[in-house]
């Protein structure tokens, strides 16, 4: 694997040969494939206090990858190791402990917070679930960390703007002092100006708390802005993985190059000189991907 | 690295905050109070309930007390008369109300509890559990409720059914509607990220169901419960009427009606008073339910989508002086009172601009109550020109776009003038608008998954649009559609004609939307965040497609977006909007080279881009 920047022992999360296929519902199977490969043998790792960015378009399998890591789905094969221990094998107390170590921030701040709970309830919930009183951070501290005033506590999510709601979601993710925060398109639903704020906040939190991020988005510019290493997913496979600078300067896969070209440049001269790509310019059927190794499992 | 200053002071940028203030419950309560029929019904209901509780304590006659006055018509002493045994009817009715209300209340509680629990369990777990519960619902629904209740009632009845027994029988038969409702809502709720978020935190099913799902269904439950209360009153009355409900000497409204049935001609008061009460209670309960439904979900009450948006009177000065809240629509205003006035305060627009502007917006404001979302802006677009309108959410950019086609939301009041090709547009009626919308001015909206009609094939949607201007044959329509689709780089166009929108990807749908906008060769295209919902790579393709399609028709375009960098390649001129005002308006090259306003500079500095920074950071 390219771009391994940390020692084996220091790994926080390791994903090996992860495969996930779905059987489409019977109605759709008639003219479609009988099995859909959402993930084809994906492997990578995340180190402590590191940000791994994953870029991919819709349908590239990035959401499936996240859901599998979060334990919301079971992999068809392969392993997700957290601190050397298989996530899927954990039971009881160990599983509970894991829930404290990994938290999540979802894309849409309008639906990821329970509309009927006040901010105080939302921030207290992780501790309640794990029956922690001491050691858990108070809601005010959490709000302070995401630069929201303490007066927000008694309000409901709908009283906040998109960017503020995403701050609340980040505060909730920090509540149990996790080692890894999974960020699923955390800024795609926000205005460009607000995106910058949230990215800056995430960066600062990482410096303060040494937390690792698994940051997933479809926009390479956003991912590159925050990640130490970047993985590019296409068609359920990790087609590129390496340090951010390397992926940007030495892009090998045509999709990565397309991603780079797609980032709008705030300069009319440059933009107007770009060739107009009305469609994907490279063959998408074979596009240099090896066949999915577990293609005939089902 | 992003600008660290931003972390310190998020207020540097105003991220649009929705109407600040009270919790959802308070807002809902406020809406209910303004619901006149609901409030009257609630008052009647409270009066009835209070009467049922308090009056028996004050009224001199007991409900089983036999007076010497047999079969008296209403008099001062017996306001509702007496029955054949000499019992005072008012005392009987009060007792009957007590019993009926008590039973109906218990039925509602029992049915709601059963229904909510089964509904939420079925909806949350789905598959096998869901199937079992839903089959149980089907089974209960096949039973004739009243007949079964009567049967069960007669079994229980050794010496008369207690109110509790009756309530349990009815409740266990009436939970199905609540269960179905709750299940339906939960099925859609459980897909929402906040449920996933709770699961990732480690919340168990019980917590998710009762801490997250049930509170979010509560408004539906309250409404359903209220309506069920009315049904329960009727069910209890019917059962008692049939003799399977409350047994004498105790009484209920239904039993009183039943007893009076034989004497309806000779002693009609015995029939009318309890009957009218049943009607009153059920009607008020239903109106309260309706009021609650409207209060919880204001959008459930239908409004006329064809209504002409409201217009404020006059121009800037008058609008500024007094808020135009609640103003009625003024459709008879003389057109273009200020169409020719050149607003001196217009930022950076040349007052001597060629007179043949395709669209000229002067002094346009859009207000919600006393708040101006768009604050007297002026803007011109020349024929064939591409103007980008850039701003963050809440800046008023989308409302500006909607104003140009007269599609402001119902609670918005617009004022100012919009002149299109020399015609004043701001006071058109719906019928007059049809000459412009879609034909001369086309619109492309943000979300291609909701702007296409999901039940029509792509071909049918093009055909419909073409028929607006002239009758066209099926084959001709298909030929033109294929041509249009080819012009927006859709591969395999003939095959797409018979597909439905859900079979296409988001990028493909947006291409179709672009092609649809081109059907009538419009003079102006308004594109409102057309690529925001798309992946970046698809965004680049759709932008290129849009540029090519526009050049082909030579239409002017107003391109609305929050992403300043995005417009560098497509716009001739850029207007930057901030808090309802246009803060900068100049040609694209000067704007990116030398932005004049601080806000524009800030936006430029924030655009995510791939450059040296990212390469260094490792």
HADDOCK unambig.tbl for C-alpha pairs under 7 A between the chains (distance, minus, plus):
assign (segid A and resid 57 and name CA) (segid B and resid 535 and name CA) 5.89 0.50 0.50
assign (segid A and resid 70 and name CA) (segid B and resid 200 and name CA) 6.46 0.50 0.50
assign (segid A and resid 96 and name CA) (segid B and resid 202 and name CA) 6.77 0.50 0.50
assign (segid A and resid 99 and name CA) (segid B and resid 200 and name CA) 6.50 0.50 0.50
assign (segid A and resid 99 and name CA) (segid B and resid 201 and name CA) 5.70 0.50 0.50
assign (segid A and resid 99 and name CA) (segid B and resid 202 and name CA) 5.74 0.50 0.50
assign (segid A and resid 103 and name CA) (segid B and resid 200 and name CA) 6.68 0.50 0.50
assign (segid A and resid 103 and name CA) (segid B and resid 201 and name CA) 6.73 0.50 0.50
assign (segid A and resid 104 and name CA) (segid B and resid 197 and name CA) 6.81 0.50 0.50
assign (segid A and resid 106 and name CA) (segid B and resid 193 and name CA) 6.80 0.50 0.50
assign (segid A and resid 111 and name CA) (segid B and resid 192 and name CA) 6.11 0.50 0.50
assign (segid A and resid 111 and name CA) (segid B and resid 193 and name CA) 5.86 0.50 0.50
assign (segid A and resid 111 and name CA) (segid B and resid 194 and name CA) 6.06 0.50 0.50
assign (segid A and resid 112 and name CA) (segid B and resid 192 and name CA) 6.90 0.50 0.50
assign (segid A and resid 112 and name CA) (segid B and resid 193 and name CA) 4.54 0.50 0.50
assign (segid A and resid 112 and name CA) (segid B and resid 194 and name CA) 3.94 0.50 0.50
assign (segid A and resid 112 and name CA) (segid B and resid 197 and name CA) 6.84 0.50 0.50
assign (segid A and resid 113 and name CA) (segid B and resid 194 and name CA) 5.11 0.50 0.50
assign (segid A and resid 114 and name CA) (segid B and resid 194 and name CA) 5.67 0.50 0.50
assign (segid A and resid 114 and name CA) (segid B and resid 212 and name CA) 6.74 0.50 0.50
assign (segid A and resid 116 and name CA) (segid B and resid 215 and name CA) 6.52 0.50 0.50
assign (segid A and resid 116 and name CA) (segid B and resid 216 and name CA) 6.38 0.50 0.50
assign (segid A and resid 126 and name CA) (segid B and resid 201 and name CA) 5.91 0.50 0.50
assign (segid A and resid 129 and name CA) (segid B and resid 202 and name CA) 6.68 0.50 0.50
assign (segid A and resid 129 and name CA) (segid B and resid 203 and name CA) 5.88 0.50 0.50
assign (segid A and resid 155 and name CA) (segid B and resid 23 and name CA) 6.91 0.50 0.50
assign (segid A and resid 156 and name CA) (segid B and resid 23 and name CA) 6.44 0.50 0.50
assign (segid A and resid 159 and name CA) (segid B and resid 18 and name CA) 5.95 0.50 0.50
assign (segid A and resid 159 and name CA) (segid B and resid 19 and name CA) 6.74 0.50 0.50
assign (segid A and resid 159 and name CA) (segid B and resid 20 and name CA) 5.61 0.50 0.50
assign (segid A and resid 160 and name CA) (segid B and resid 17 and name CA) 5.59 0.50 0.50
assign (segid A and resid 160 and name CA) (segid B and resid 18 and name CA) 6.38 0.50 0.50
assign (segid A and resid 161 and name CA) (segid B and resid 15 and name CA) 6.27 0.50 0.50
assign (segid A and resid 161 and name CA) (segid B and resid 16 and name CA) 5.58 0.50 0.50
assign (segid A and resid 161 and name CA) (segid B and resid 17 and name CA) 4.43 0.50 0.50
assign (segid A and resid 161 and name CA) (segid B and resid 18 and name CA) 6.24 0.50 0.50
assign (segid A and resid 163 and name CA) (segid B and resid 15 and name CA) 6.65 0.50 0.50
assign (segid A and resid 191 and name CA) (segid B and resid 392 and name CA) 6.02 0.50 0.50
assign (segid A and resid 191 and name CA) (segid B and resid 393 and name CA) 6.92 0.50 0.50
assign (segid A and resid 191 and name CA) (segid B and resid 562 and name CA) 6.01 0.50 0.50
assign (segid A and resid 192 and name CA) (segid B and resid 562 and name CA) 6.56 0.50 0.50
assign (segid A and resid 192 and name CA) (segid B and resid 563 and name CA) 5.90 0.50 0.50
assign (segid A and resid 192 and name CA) (segid B and resid 607 and name CA) 6.37 0.50 0.50
assign (segid A and resid 193 and name CA) (segid B and resid 603 and name CA) 6.31 0.50 0.50
assign (segid A and resid 193 and name CA) (segid B and resid 606 and name CA) 5.99 0.50 0.50
assign (segid A and resid 194 and name CA) (segid B and resid 15 and name CA) 6.71 0.50 0.50
assign (segid A and resid 196 and name CA) (segid B and resid 2 and name CA) 6.15 0.50 0.50
assign (segid A and resid 196 and name CA) (segid B and resid 606 and name CA) 6.02 0.50 0.50
assign (segid A and resid 197 and name CA) (segid B and resid 6 and name CA) 5.66 0.50 0.50
assign (segid A and resid 197 and name CA) (segid B and resid 7 and name CA) 6.21 0.50 0.50
assign (segid A and resid 197 and name CA) (segid B and resid 10 and name CA) 6.89 0.50 0.50
assign (segid A and resid 199 and name CA) (segid B and resid 2 and name CA) 6.75 0.50 0.50
assign (segid A and resid 200 and name CA) (segid B and resid 2 and name CA) 5.14 0.50 0.50
assign (segid A and resid 200 and name CA) (segid B and resid 3 and name CA) 6.64 0.50 0.50
assign (segid A and resid 200 and name CA) (segid B and resid 4 and name CA) 6.17 0.50 0.50
assign (segid A and resid 200 and name CA) (segid B and resid 7 and name CA) 5.92 0.50 0.50
assign (segid A and resid 201 and name CA) (segid B and resid 7 and name CA) 5.46 0.50 0.50
assign (segid A and resid 218 and name CA) (segid B and resid 535 and name CA) 5.87 0.50 0.50
assign (segid A and resid 218 and name CA) (segid B and resid 536 and name CA) 6.48 0.50 0.50
assign (segid A and resid 219 and name CA) (segid B and resid 536 and name CA) 5.75 0.50 0.50
assign (segid A and resid 221 and name CA) (segid B and resid 608 and name CA) 5.55 0.50 0.50
assign (segid A and resid 221 and name CA) (segid B and resid 609 and name CA) 5.15 0.50 0.50
assign (segid A and resid 221 and name CA) (segid B and resid 610 and name CA) 5.36 0.50 0.50
assign (segid A and resid 222 and name CA) (segid B and resid 608 and name CA) 5.94 0.50 0.50
assign (segid A and resid 224 and name CA) (segid B and resid 614 and name CA) 5.64 0.50 0.50
assign (segid A and resid 225 and name CA) (segid B and resid 1 and name CA) 6.36 0.50 0.50
assign (segid A and resid 225 and name CA) (segid B and resid 614 and name CA) 5.65 0.50 0.50
assign (segid A and resid 228 and name CA) (segid B and resid 617 and name CA) 6.59 0.50 0.50
assign (segid A and resid 228 and name CA) (segid B and resid 618 and name CA) 4.92 0.50 0.50
assign (segid A and resid 243 and name CA) (segid B and resid 618 and name CA) 6.83 0.50 0.50
assign (segid A and resid 244 and name CA) (segid B and resid 614 and name CA) 6.76 0.50 0.50
assign (segid A and resid 244 and name CA) (segid B and resid 615 and name CA) 6.23 0.50 0.50
assign (segid A and resid 245 and name CA) (segid B and resid 614 and name CA) 6.25 0.50 0.50
assign (segid A and resid 245 and name CA) (segid B and resid 615 and name CA) 3.73 0.50 0.50
assign (segid A and resid 245 and name CA) (segid B and resid 616 and name CA) 6.69 0.50 0.50
assign (segid A and resid 258 and name CA) (segid B and resid 537 and name CA) 6.62 0.50 0.50
assign (segid A and resid 259 and name CA) (segid B and resid 537 and name CA) 5.74 0.50 0.50
assign (segid A and resid 262 and name CA) (segid B and resid 536 and name CA) 6.06 0.50 0.50
assign (segid A and resid 262 and name CA) (segid B and resid 537 and name CA) 5.25 0.50 0.50
assign (segid A and resid 262 and name CA) (segid B and resid 540 and name CA) 5.32 0.50 0.50
assign (segid A and resid 263 and name CA) (segid B and resid 536 and name CA) 6.97 0.50 0.50
assign (segid A and resid 263 and name CA) (segid B and resid 609 and name CA) 6.81 0.50 0.50
assign (segid A and resid 264 and name CA) (segid B and resid 565 and name CA) 5.63 0.50 0.50
assign (segid A and resid 264 and name CA) (segid B and resid 566 and name CA) 5.36 0.50 0.50
assign (segid A and resid 265 and name CA) (segid B and resid 565 and name CA) 5.72 0.50 0.50
assign (segid A and resid 265 and name CA) (segid B and resid 609 and name CA) 6.83 0.50 0.50
assign (segid A and resid 266 and name CA) (segid B and resid 565 and name CA) 4.14 0.50 0.50
assign (segid A and resid 266 and name CA) (segid B and resid 568 and name CA) 5.79 0.50 0.50
assign (segid A and resid 266 and name CA) (segid B and resid 592 and name CA) 6.95 0.50 0.50
assign (segid A and resid 267 and name CA) (segid B and resid 568 and name CA) 5.78 0.50 0.50
assign (segid A and resid 267 and name CA) (segid B and resid 592 and name CA) 6.23 0.50 0.50
assign (segid A and resid 268 and name CA) (segid B and resid 568 and name CA) 4.39 0.50 0.50
assign (segid A and resid 268 and name CA) (segid B and resid 569 and name CA) 5.35 0.50 0.50
assign (segid A and resid 268 and name CA) (segid B and resid 588 and name CA) 6.90 0.50 0.50
assign (segid A and resid 268 and name CA) (segid B and resid 589 and name CA) 6.16 0.50 0.50
assign (segid A and resid 271 and name CA) (segid B and resid 568 and name CA) 6.21 0.50 0.50
assign (segid A and resid 271 and name CA) (segid B and resid 569 and name CA) 4.59 0.50 0.50
assign (segid A and resid 272 and name CA) (segid B and resid 569 and name CA) 5.07 0.50 0.50
assign (segid A and resid 276 and name CA) (segid B and resid 544 and name CA) 5.51 0.50 0.50
assign (segid A and resid 277 and name CA) (segid B and resid 541 and name CA) 5.61 0.50 0.50
assign (segid A and resid 277 and name CA) (segid B and resid 544 and name CA) 6.26 0.50 0.50
assign (segid A and resid 278 and name CA) (segid B and resid 489 and name CA) 6.25 0.50 0.50
assign (segid A and resid 278 and name CA) (segid B and resid 541 and name CA) 4.75 0.50 0.50
assign (segid A and resid 278 and name CA) (segid B and resid 542 and name CA) 6.91 0.50 0.50
assign (segid A and resid 278 and name CA) (segid B and resid 544 and name CA) 5.65 0.50 0.50
assign (segid A and resid 278 and name CA) (segid B and resid 545 and name CA) 5.44 0.50 0.50
assign (segid A and resid 279 and name CA) (segid B and resid 489 and name CA) 7.00 0.50 0.50
assign (segid A and resid 279 and name CA) (segid B and resid 541 and name CA) 5.76 0.50 0.50
